[in-house]
Amino acid sequence: MQPSNRKRRASTDSDLPAVDLQQLIDGMPAFVQTADPNGNMLFLNKEWLEYAGLTMDEARGMHWTSVIHPDDLKGVVDDWVGHVKSGEATYHRSRVRRHDGEFRWFLHRIVPIRNDAGEIVRWCGASVDIHELVEAEAQVRRDREEMRQIIDLVPQQIFVLDTEGRTVYWNKVAIEYIGLPLEECLADDIQRRVFHPEDADDVLRDREAKLKIGAPFETEVRVRRADGEYRWMLVRLNPLRDEDGHILHWYGSRTDIHDRKTAEEAILNENIALREEIDKVSMFEEIVGSSRPIRSVLGRVEKVARTDSTVLLLGETGTGKELIARAIHKRSPRANRAFISVNCAAIPQALIGSELFGHEKGSFTGATQRRIGRFELADKGTIFLDEVGDLPPETQVALLRVLQEREIERVGGSRPIKIDVRVIAATNRDLEAAIAAGEFRSDLFYRLNVFPIEIPPLRERRDDIPPLVEYFIDRFSRQSGRRMRAPDSSTLNLLRGYSWPGNVRELQNVVERSLIVGDGDGFRVDESWLRSRSQDPHPAGSGLGDTLVAHEKKMIENALESSRGRVAGPGGAAASLGLPVSTLESRIKSLKIDKYRFKSLR
């Protein structure tokens, strides 16, 4: 049988001359000692003897406990007794007295040496001076305690989260604010318990997502105080990373912003109240009138404004379709965003796509740089497409895609761009007739016609003419600095008896013209201003008025017959009658003339 390793090592050690072993141990950069089973010193190497200021004779027989610091003695003795009983090796720290009386910290490793019978015959130990390390650790603890005291004195709530978002530390100010015992403040659900019920889900969900991102962030939340009051707090969180970039903790702070937040809400409420008061005074901005037809329109405006539904405004030229569109926007949740107005009939067909959707650099001749279109400018707001019935076919397809997919593509581009725009369209054309003629897409019409609003012509709301005249007189008088009296009854009767093919816009022009050419401060209208092929000089219902209407209808039908149903263009009915195309379209619709029946005539 081979001897054990221990016995081989013992025989090898015994083969060394004693003097060589003594020199070896004395030359080690460590403190080496041996003691009998009871702890009495048998041997101290040179390091120990010089440290203690003893000779070997003085050291022999001395019990090791005599050089241990009194404050450490009990712990060391208890540890020693336990290991003597168990016979196991031990590690422990203690302060050992130096020859000059100073105590220094040592780390001791003591192991038993046994005979063949397993009995402990000696204890051997090696000790290392760790005084500087222990002092450094103590300094760190003192610094941490000092920092903790400083943080507790900071008049701001400070806390620490672990990498999972659990709270592991609160400073004194935060604990006092919450008003709960420390163990409850460190519970996993403490944030949900102290956050306002209306804020908790959203804030915690947002925080969880941002903790995963790992970037500093902040949020506002209402936090319950010890007395039960919820106050607004600005919460900031910053990650602490190790040298490899891994997050160790999140350091957070809470700042009371309740007073500022309350003041902001008060100002907002005052602004809302002021806006409502201004709206009441201005009667839907510049929408003046109280007749039944206009009240019906404004009632529909109030209903649809709160939604995001697409609106189609129908009515003759000059009835105020853009004013209605602006009223819808200003009463919508998008009121603080852009309102972009586009007159589709005023833009050349070759450029309408670029104007609405933008273009990329080099997409066509003259496109020297990228251009943002009207839809992108209206993102998060409202776009008003006036005269939408005049859009060319290819632009109708692009607009249909916007309404269906809520995305656009710039001319010359290949990347779809998501947009959030509320669309309000307007036209003075009969779109259903245009669909029958193949001039307008039926699918686009149904997308636009979600909530139609028919705006009555001025001849159907004659009761609104007097307040409109007063409104325009006041506006132009203030602009020019010239006072003008209200019109007399004969002038009002003249204005009420006119058919107003140009509607409110034409009335506005007449009032402005009177101010320019009139002498003195009286409001006068020259009857010649109100003469046109489409005029109705008498109030609706009179015999003469009916005769003139029949005559007007016959003239329009004759013109359509000559142009074979064509309204616009050099050979169209509008040119032969000397009327704007939009005005003639309006009269055709009003007089219920089927222009398409003339297309089949040869």
C-alpha positions as CSV (number, residue, x, y, z in Angstrom):
1,M,0.0,0.0,0.0
2,Q,1.3,3.4,-0.9
3,P,1.7,5.9,1.9
4,S,-0.7,8.8,2.0
5,N,0.2,12.2,0.6
6,R,0.3,13.7,4.1
7,K,2.8,11.1,5.3
8,R,4.9,11.6,2.2
9,R,4.9,15.3,2.8
10,A,5.8,14.8,6.4
11,S,8.7,12.5,5.6
12,T,9.9,14.9,2.9
13,D,9.8,17.9,5.4
14,S,11.7,15.8,8.0
15,D,14.4,15.2,5.5
16,L,15.2,18.9,5.3
17,P,17.8,20.2,7.8
18,A,16.1,22.2,10.6
19,V,18.2,25.2,10.0
20,D,17.1,25.3,6.3
21,L,13.4,25.1,7.3
22,Q,13.9,27.9,9.8
23,Q,15.5,30.1,7.2
24,L,12.7,29.3,4.7
25,I,10.0,30.3,7.1
26,D,11.8,33.4,8.3
27,G,12.2,34.5,4.7
28,M,8.5,34.2,3.8
29,P,6.6,37.6,3.4
30,A,4.0,36.4,6.0
31,F,3.6,36.0,9.7
32,V,3.9,32.3,10.6
33,Q,3.3,30.7,14.0
34,T,2.7,27.4,15.7
35,A,1.0,26.6,19.1
36,D,0.4,23.6,21.2
37,P,-3.2,22.2,21.3
38,N,-4.0,24.6,24.1
39,G,-2.9,27.7,22.2
40,N,0.4,28.3,23.9
41,M,3.0,29.6,21.4
42,L,5.7,27.2,20.3
43,F,7.2,29.1,17.4
44,L,7.0,32.6,15.8
45,N,8.9,33.4,12.6
46,K,11.1,36.4,12.3
47,E,8.3,38.6,10.9
48,W,6.2,38.0,14.1
49,L,9.1,38.4,16.5
50,E,10.1,41.7,14.9
51,Y,6.4,42.9,14.8
52,A,5.9,42.0,18.5
53,G,9.3,43.0,19.7
54,L,10.0,39.7,21.3
55,T,12.7,37.0,21.4
56,M,11.8,33.4,20.8
57,D,12.3,32.6,24.5
58,E,9.9,35.4,25.4
59,A,7.4,34.2,22.9
60,R,7.4,30.5,24.0
61,G,4.9,29.8,26.6
62,M,3.1,33.1,25.9
63,H,-0.7,32.6,25.2
64,W,-1.7,34.3,21.9
65,T,-4.7,36.0,23.5
66,S,-2.4,38.4,25.3
67,V,-1.7,40.4,22.1
68,I,-5.3,40.5,20.7
69,H,-7.2,43.8,21.0
70,P,-9.7,43.6,23.9
71,D,-12.6,44.5,21.6
72,D,-11.8,41.6,19.4
73,L,-10.9,39.1,22.0
74,K,-14.3,37.5,22.8
75,G,-15.1,36.9,19.2
76,V,-11.7,35.4,18.4
77,V,-11.8,33.2,21.6
78,D,-15.3,32.0,20.8
79,D,-14.2,31.1,17.2
80,W,-11.1,29.4,18.5
81,V,-12.9,27.3,21.1
82,G,-15.4,26.2,18.5
83,H,-12.7,25.1,16.1
84,V,-10.7,23.4,18.8
85,K,-13.8,21.3,19.5
86,S,-14.5,20.6,15.8
87,G,-10.8,20.3,14.9
88,E,-11.4,22.3,11.8
89,A,-9.3,25.0,10.2
90,T,-10.4,28.6,10.7
91,Y,-10.2,32.0,9.2
92,H,-10.7,35.1,11.4
93,R,-9.8,38.7,11.6
94,S,-8.5,40.6,14.7
95,R,-6.3,43.4,15.7
96,V,-2.8,42.4,17.0
97,R,-0.6,44.6,19.2
98,R,2.6,45.8,17.7
99,H,5.8,46.3,19.8
100,D,5.1,50.1,20.0
101,G,1.6,49.4,21.4
102,E,-0.3,50.1,18.1
103,F,-2.9,47.5,17.1
104,R,-3.1,46.5,13.4
105,W,-5.6,44.3,11.6
106,F,-4.6,40.8,10.6
107,L,-6.3,38.0,8.7
108,H,-5.4,34.7,10.3
109,R,-5.5,31.2,8.8
110,I,-5.1,28.4,11.5
111,V,-5.0,24.7,10.6
112,P,-4.6,21.7,12.9
113,I,-1.7,19.2,12.7
114,R,-2.6,15.7,13.7
115,N,-0.7,12.5,14.6
116,D,-1.3,9.1,13.2
117,A,-4.1,8.6,15.8
118,G,-5.8,11.7,14.5
119,E,-5.1,13.7,17.6
120,I,-4.3,17.4,17.3
121,V,-0.7,17.8,18.3
122,R,-0.1,21.3,17.0
123,W,-1.8,24.3,15.4
124,C,0.0,26.1,12.6
125,G,-1.0,29.5,11.3
126,A,-0.2,32.1,8.8
127,S,-1.3,35.7,9.2
128,V,-1.4,38.7,6.7
129,D,-1.4,42.3,7.6
130,I,-4.7,43.8,6.2
131,H,-4.7,46.9,8.2
132,E,-4.8,49.4,5.2
133,L,-7.5,47.3,3.6
134,V,-9.7,47.3,6.7
135,E,-9.2,51.0,7.2
136,A,-10.1,51.6,3.6
137,E,-13.3,49.6,4.0
138,A,-14.1,51.5,7.2
139,Q,-13.5,54.8,5.4
140,V,-15.9,53.6,2.6
141,R,-18.5,52.8,5.3
142,R,-18.0,56.2,6.9
143,D,-18.3,57.9,3.6
144,R,-21.5,56.0,2.8
145,E,-23.0,56.9,6.1
146,E,-22.0,60.5,5.7
147,M,-23.5,60.4,2.2
148,R,-26.7,58.8,3.5
149,Q,-27.0,61.6,6.1
150,I,-26.5,64.2,3.5
151,I,-29.1,62.6,1.2
152,D,-31.5,62.5,4.2
153,L,-31.0,66.2,4.6
154,V,-31.7,67.0,0.9
155,P,-35.3,68.5,0.7
156,Q,-36.1,66.2,-2.2
157,Q,-37.4,62.7,-2.4
158,I,-34.6,60.3,-3.5
159,F,-34.9,56.6,-4.1
160,V,-33.0,53.7,-5.7
161,L,-34.4,50.9,-7.9
162,D,-32.8,47.6,-8.8
163,T,-32.6,46.4,-12.4
164,E,-36.1,44.9,-12.1
165,G,-37.6,48.2,-11.1
166,R,-38.1,47.2,-7.4
167,T,-37.4,50.0,-4.8
168,V,-34.4,49.2,-2.6
169,Y,-33.8,52.5,-0.9
170,W,-35.7,55.7,0.1
171,N,-34.2,58.7,1.7
172,K,-35.7,60.1,4.9
173,V,-37.7,62.8,3.1
174,A,-39.4,60.3,0.8
175,I,-40.2,57.9,3.7
176,E,-41.8,60.8,5.7
177,Y,-43.8,61.9,2.6
178,I,-45.2,58.4,2.1
179,G,-45.8,58.0,5.9
180,L,-45.4,54.2,5.9
181,P,-42.9,52.0,7.8
182,L,-39.7,51.3,6.0
183,E,-40.5,47.7,5.3
184,E,-43.8,48.7,3.6
185,C,-41.9,51.4,1.6
186,L,-39.7,48.7,0.2
187,A,-42.6,46.4,-0.7
188,D,-42.8,45.4,-4.4
189,D,-46.2,47.1,-4.8
190,I,-45.3,50.4,-3.1
191,Q,-45.4,52.4,-6.3
192,R,-48.9,51.2,-7.3
193,R,-50.1,51.8,-3.7
194,V,-49.0,55.5,-3.7
195,F,-49.6,56.5,-7.3
196,H,-53.0,58.0,-8.1
197,P,-55.3,55.3,-9.4
198,E,-55.9,57.2,-12.7
199,D,-52.1,57.5,-13.3
200,A,-50.7,54.2,-12.0
201,D,-51.3,51.8,-14.9
202,D,-50.1,54.2,-17.6
203,V,-47.0,55.4,-15.6
204,L,-45.9,51.9,-14.5
205,R,-46.4,50.5,-18.0
206,D,-44.4,53.4,-19.5
207,R,-41.7,53.1,-16.8
208,E,-41.3,49.3,-17.5
209,A,-40.8,50.0,-21.2
210,K,-38.2,52.8,-20.5
211,L,-36.3,50.7,-17.9
212,K,-35.7,48.1,-20.7
213,I,-34.4,50.8,-23.0
214,G,-31.8,51.9,-20.4
215,A,-31.8,55.6,-21.1
216,P,-32.5,58.4,-18.5
217,F,-36.2,59.5,-18.5
218,E,-38.7,61.5,-16.6
219,T,-42.5,61.5,-16.1
220,E,-45.2,63.3,-14.2
221,V,-47.5,61.5,-11.7
222,R,-49.7,62.2,-8.8
223,V,-48.3,60.6,-5.5
224,R,-50.2,60.2,-2.3
225,R,-48.9,62.1,0.7
226,A,-49.0,60.8,4.3
227,D,-52.2,62.8,4.9
228,G,-53.9,61.2,1.9
229,E,-53.6,64.2,-0.5
230,Y,-52.3,63.5,-4.0
231,R,-49.7,65.9,-5.3
232,W,-48.1,66.2,-8.7
233,M,-44.5,65.0,-8.8
234,L,-41.8,65.2,-11.5
235,V,-40.0,61.9,-11.4
236,R,-36.5,61.6,-12.9
237,L,-34.6,58.3,-13.3
238,N,-31.0,57.7,-14.3
239,P,-29.1,54.4,-14.6
240,L,-25.8,53.6,-12.8
241,R,-23.6,51.3,-15.0
242,D,-20.5,49.3,-14.3
243,E,-17.4,49.5,-16.4
244,D,-18.8,47.1,-18.9
245,G,-21.9,49.2,-19.4
246,H,-24.3,46.9,-17.5
247,I,-26.9,48.7,-15.3
248,L,-26.4,48.2,-11.6
249,H,-29.1,50.4,-10.2
250,W,-31.5,53.2,-11.1
251,Y,-31.2,56.4,-9.1
252,G,-34.4,58.4,-9.0
253,S,-35.7,61.7,-7.6
254,R,-39.2,63.2,-7.1
255,T,-39.8,66.9,-7.2
256,D,-43.0,68.5,-6.1
257,I,-44.5,70.4,-9.0
258,H,-48.1,70.5,-7.7
259,D,-48.3,74.3,-7.5
260,R,-47.0,74.8,-11.0
261,K,-49.2,72.1,-12.4
262,T,-52.3,73.5,-10.7
263,A,-51.5,77.0,-12.0
264,E,-51.1,75.6,-15.6
265,E,-54.4,73.8,-15.3
266,A,-56.1,77.0,-14.1
267,I,-54.7,79.0,-17.0
268,L,-55.8,76.3,-19.4
269,N,-59.3,76.4,-17.9
270,E,-59.4,80.1,-18.2
271,N,-58.3,79.9,-21.8
272,I,-61.0,77.4,-22.6
273,A,-63.6,79.6,-20.9
274,L,-62.3,82.6,-22.7
275,R,-62.4,80.8,-26.1
276,E,-66.0,79.6,-25.4
277,E,-67.0,83.2,-24.6
278,I,-65.3,84.6,-27.7
279,D,-67.0,81.9,-29.8
280,K,-70.4,82.9,-28.4
281,V,-69.7,86.6,-29.1
282,S,-68.4,86.0,-32.6
283,M,-71.2,83.6,-33.5
284,F,-69.0,80.9,-35.0
285,E,-66.2,83.3,-36.0
286,E,-67.4,85.1,-39.1
287,I,-70.5,82.9,-39.7
288,V,-73.2,85.6,-39.2
289,G,-76.9,84.8,-39.2
290,S,-79.7,83.3,-37.2
291,S,-82.1,82.0,-39.9
292,R,-83.4,78.5,-39.6
293,P,-81.2,77.1,-42.5
294,I,-78.0,78.5,-40.9
295,R,-78.9,77.3,-37.5
296,S,-79.4,73.8,-38.9
297,V,-76.0,73.9,-40.5
298,L,-74.3,75.1,-37.2
299,G,-76.1,72.3,-35.3
300,R,-74.6,69.7,-37.6
301,V,-71.2,71.4,-37.2
302,E,-71.4,71.1,-33.4
303,K,-72.1,67.4,-33.7
304,V,-69.4,66.4,-36.2
305,A,-66.7,68.7,-34.8
306,R,-66.0,66.5,-31.8
307,T,-65.3,63.5,-34.1
308,D,-62.6,62.7,-36.6
309,S,-65.1,61.9,-39.4
310,T,-64.5,63.1,-42.9
311,V,-66.9,65.9,-43.8
312,L,-68.2,66.9,-47.2
313,L,-69.4,70.5,-47.5
314,L,-71.8,71.1,-50.4
315,G,-73.0,74.5,-51.6
316,E,-72.7,77.2,-54.2
317,T,-69.7,79.5,-54.7
318,G,-69.5,82.1,-52.0
319,T,-71.7,80.4,-49.4
320,G,-68.9,80.3,-46.8
321,K,-67.7,76.7,-47.1
322,E,-64.2,77.5,-45.8
323,L,-65.7,79.4,-42.8
324,I,-67.7,76.2,-41.9
325,A,-64.6,74.1,-42.3
326,R,-62.6,76.4,-40.0
327,A,-65.5,76.3,-37.4
328,I,-65.3,72.5,-37.5
329,H,-61.6,72.5,-36.9
330,K,-61.7,75.0,-34.1
331,R,-64.2,72.9,-32.2
332,S,-62.4,69.7,-32.7
333,P,-59.7,68.0,-30.6
334,R,-57.2,69.1,-33.3
335,A,-57.9,72.8,-32.7
336,N,-54.4,73.5,-31.5
337,R,-52.9,72.0,-34.6
338,A,-52.6,73.2,-38.2
339,F,-55.5,74.0,-40.5
340,I,-54.3,73.8,-44.1
341,S,-56.6,75.1,-46.9
342,V,-56.1,74.0,-50.5
343,N,-58.2,75.3,-53.5
344,C,-57.9,72.3,-55.8
345,A,-59.4,74.3,-58.7
346,A,-56.7,77.0,-58.5
347,I,-53.7,74.6,-58.9
348,P,-52.6,73.4,-62.4
349,Q,-53.4,69.7,-62.9
350,A,-49.8,68.9,-63.6
351,L,-48.8,70.2,-60.1
352,I,-51.7,69.2,-57.9
353,G,-50.1,65.9,-56.9
354,S,-46.9,67.6,-55.8
355,E,-48.8,70.4,-54.0
356,L,-50.9,67.9,-52.0
357,F,-48.4,65.1,-51.3
358,G,-45.0,66.7,-51.9
359,H,-42.1,65.5,-54.1
360,E,-38.6,64.2,-54.0
361,K,-35.6,66.0,-55.4
362,G,-35.2,65.3,-59.1
363,S,-38.7,63.7,-59.5
364,F,-39.5,66.0,-62.4
365,T,-38.0,68.9,-64.3
366,G,-37.7,71.8,-61.9
367,A,-37.7,69.7,-58.7
368,T,-34.4,70.9,-57.5
369,Q,-35.1,69.9,-53.9
370,R,-37.4,67.9,-51.7
371,R,-40.8,69.6,-51.0
372,I,-43.2,68.8,-48.2
373,G,-46.8,68.6,-49.4
374,R,-49.9,70.0,-47.8
375,F,-50.9,66.7,-46.2
376,E,-47.7,66.4,-44.3
377,L,-48.0,70.1,-43.2
378,A,-51.5,69.2,-41.9
379,D,-50.3,66.2,-39.9
380,K,-52.2,65.9,-36.5
381,G,-54.4,68.7,-37.8
382,T,-57.0,69.4,-40.5
383,I,-56.8,69.8,-44.3
384,F,-59.5,71.5,-46.2
385,L,-59.8,70.5,-49.8
386,D,-62.0,73.1,-51.5
387,E,-63.4,72.4,-55.0
388,V,-62.5,68.7,-54.6
389,G,-64.7,67.9,-57.6
390,D,-62.1,69.5,-59.9
391,L,-59.4,67.0,-59.0
392,P,-57.9,65.1,-62.0
393,P,-58.4,61.3,-62.1
394,E,-54.9,60.4,-61.0
395,T,-55.1,62.7,-58.0
396,Q,-58.4,61.2,-57.1
397,V,-56.8,57.8,-56.8
398,A,-54.0,59.1,-54.6
399,L,-56.6,60.9,-52.3
400,L,-58.6,57.7,-52.0
401,R,-55.5,55.9,-50.8
402,V,-54.9,58.6,-48.2
403,L,-58.4,58.2,-46.9
404,Q,-58.2,54.4,-46.8
405,E,-54.6,53.8,-45.7
406,R,-53.8,57.0,-43.8
407,E,-50.5,57.3,-45.7
408,I,-49.1,59.3,-48.6
409,E,-46.3,58.9,-51.0
410,R,-44.4,61.9,-52.4
411,V,-44.1,62.3,-56.1
412,G,-41.0,60.4,-57.2
413,G,-40.8,58.7,-53.8
414,S,-40.9,55.0,-53.0
415,R,-41.6,55.1,-49.2
416,P,-45.1,55.4,-47.8
417,I,-45.4,58.1,-45.1
418,K,-47.9,57.6,-42.3
419,I,-50.1,60.7,-41.6
420,D,-52.8,61.6,-39.1
421,V,-55.0,64.2,-40.9
422,R,-58.7,65.0,-40.6
423,V,-60.1,65.7,-44.1
424,I,-62.8,68.3,-44.8
425,A,-63.7,68.5,-48.5
426,A,-66.0,71.0,-50.3
427,T,-67.5,71.4,-53.7
428,N,-70.1,73.4,-55.6
429,R,-70.5,70.6,-58.2
430,D,-73.1,67.8,-58.3
431,L,-70.7,65.0,-57.6
432,E,-73.3,62.3,-58.2
433,A,-73.8,63.7,-61.7
434,A,-70.1,63.9,-62.2
435,I,-69.9,60.2,-61.2
436,A,-72.6,59.4,-63.9
437,A,-70.5,61.3,-66.4
438,G,-67.3,59.4,-65.5
439,E,-65.7,62.6,-64.2
440,F,-65.5,61.6,-60.5
441,R,-64.7,58.3,-58.8
442,S,-67.7,56.8,-57.0
443,D,-65.4,55.1,-54.3
444,L,-63.8,58.4,-53.5
445,F,-67.2,60.1,-53.3
446,Y,-68.4,57.5,-50.7
447,R,-65.2,58.0,-48.7
448,L,-65.7,61.8,-48.7
449,N,-69.5,61.7,-48.1
450,V,-69.3,60.3,-44.5
451,F,-70.9,63.4,-43.1
452,P,-72.3,65.7,-45.7
453,I,-73.4,69.3,-44.8
454,E,-75.4,71.3,-47.3
455,I,-74.8,75.0,-47.0
456,P,-77.8,77.0,-48.1
457,P,-77.4,79.8,-50.7
458,L,-78.0,83.3,-49.5
459,R,-81.4,83.5,-51.4
460,E,-82.6,80.7,-49.1
461,R,-81.7,82.6,-46.0
462,R,-82.8,86.1,-46.9
463,D,-83.4,86.9,-43.2
464,D,-79.7,86.9,-42.7
465,I,-79.0,89.6,-45.2
466,P,-79.5,92.6,-42.7
467,P,-77.1,91.3,-40.0
468,L,-74.6,90.3,-42.7
469,V,-74.8,93.9,-44.2
470,E,-74.3,95.4,-40.7
471,Y,-71.4,93.0,-40.1
472,F,-69.6,93.9,-43.3
473,I,-70.3,97.7,-42.8
474,D,-68.7,97.5,-39.3
475,R,-65.7,95.5,-40.5
476,F,-64.9,97.7,-43.5
477,S,-65.6,100.9,-41.5
478,R,-63.0,99.8,-38.9
479,Q,-60.5,98.9,-41.6
480,S,-60.8,102.2,-43.4
481,G,-61.4,104.5,-40.4
482,R,-64.6,105.8,-42.0
483,R,-68.0,105.6,-40.4
484,M,-71.0,104.5,-42.3
485,R,-74.6,104.4,-41.2
486,A,-76.8,101.3,-41.4
487,P,-78.8,100.9,-44.7
488,D,-82.4,102.2,-44.8
489,S,-85.4,99.9,-45.4
490,S,-85.6,100.6,-49.1
491,T,-82.0,99.5,-49.6
492,L,-82.5,96.4,-47.5
493,N,-85.6,95.5,-49.5
494,L,-83.5,95.9,-52.7
495,L,-80.8,93.6,-51.3
496,R,-83.4,91.1,-50.0
497,G,-85.0,90.9,-53.4
498,Y,-81.8,90.1,-55.3
499,S,-81.1,86.4,-56.0
500,W,-77.3,86.7,-55.1
501,P,-75.8,84.1,-57.4
502,G,-72.4,84.9,-55.8
503,N,-74.0,84.5,-52.3
504,V,-72.3,86.0,-49.2
505,R,-69.1,86.8,-51.1
506,E,-71.0,88.8,-53.6
507,L,-72.9,90.6,-50.8
508,Q,-69.5,91.4,-49.2
509,N,-68.2,92.9,-52.5
510,V,-71.3,95.1,-52.8
511,V,-70.9,96.5,-49.3
512,E,-67.2,97.2,-49.9
513,R,-68.0,98.9,-53.2
514,S,-70.6,101.1,-51.6
515,L,-68.0,102.2,-49.0
516,I,-65.5,103.0,-51.8
517,V,-67.7,105.0,-54.1
518,G,-70.2,106.4,-51.7
519,D,-70.2,110.0,-50.5
520,G,-70.8,110.9,-46.9
521,D,-71.7,108.3,-44.3
522,G,-74.8,106.8,-45.9
523,F,-74.9,103.3,-47.2
524,R,-76.3,103.2,-50.8
525,V,-76.5,100.5,-53.5
526,D,-76.7,101.2,-57.2
527,E,-79.3,98.9,-58.7
528,S,-77.1,98.4,-61.7
529,W,-74.7,96.5,-59.4
530,L,-77.4,93.8,-59.0
531,R,-78.3,93.2,-62.6
532,S,-77.2,89.9,-64.1
533,R,-78.7,87.1,-66.3
534,S,-79.3,85.1,-63.2
535,Q,-80.9,87.8,-61.1
536,D,-84.2,87.5,-59.3
537,P,-85.2,91.2,-58.6
538,H,-88.3,90.2,-56.6
539,P,-88.7,88.2,-53.4
540,A,-89.3,84.5,-53.9
541,G,-92.9,83.6,-54.6
542,S,-93.9,86.7,-56.6
543,G,-95.3,86.1,-60.1
544,L,-92.7,88.2,-61.8
545,G,-90.0,86.3,-60.0
546,D,-91.3,83.0,-61.2
547,T,-91.5,84.3,-64.8
548,L,-87.8,85.4,-64.6
549,V,-86.7,82.1,-63.1
550,A,-88.5,80.3,-66.0
551,H,-86.8,82.6,-68.5
552,E,-83.4,82.0,-66.8
553,K,-83.9,78.2,-67.0
554,K,-84.8,78.4,-70.7
555,M,-81.7,80.5,-71.5
556,I,-79.4,78.0,-69.7
557,E,-81.1,75.0,-71.4
558,N,-80.6,76.7,-74.8
559,A,-76.9,77.3,-74.0
560,L,-76.5,73.7,-73.0
561,E,-78.2,72.4,-76.1
562,S,-75.9,74.5,-78.2
563,S,-72.8,73.2,-76.3
564,R,-74.2,69.6,-76.3
565,G,-74.2,69.6,-72.5
566,R,-70.7,71.0,-72.1
567,V,-70.4,73.6,-69.3
568,A,-66.8,74.6,-69.2
569,G,-64.2,75.4,-72.0
570,P,-64.2,77.8,-74.9
571,G,-67.3,76.3,-76.5
572,G,-69.1,75.6,-73.2
573,A,-72.4,77.1,-72.0
574,A,-70.7,79.2,-69.3
575,A,-68.7,81.1,-72.0
576,S,-71.8,81.7,-74.2
577,L,-73.7,83.0,-71.2
578,G,-70.8,85.1,-69.8
579,L,-70.9,83.4,-66.4
580,P,-68.3,81.8,-64.2
581,V,-68.3,78.0,-64.6
582,S,-69.0,77.5,-60.8
583,T,-71.9,80.0,-60.9
584,L,-73.5,78.2,-63.9
585,E,-73.0,74.8,-62.2
586,S,-74.8,76.2,-59.1
587,R,-77.7,77.5,-61.2
588,I,-78.1,74.3,-63.1
589,K,-78.3,72.4,-59.8
590,S,-80.7,75.0,-58.3
591,L,-83.0,75.0,-61.3
592,K,-82.8,71.1,-61.4
593,I,-81.6,71.1,-65.0
594,D,-80.3,67.7,-66.3
595,K,-77.3,68.8,-68.3
596,Y,-76.5,65.3,-69.3
597,R,-79.5,64.9,-71.5
598,F,-78.0,67.4,-73.9
599,K,-74.9,65.3,-74.4
600,S,-76.9,62.9,-76.6
601,L,-78.3,65.6,-78.9
602,R,-76.7,65.8,-82.3
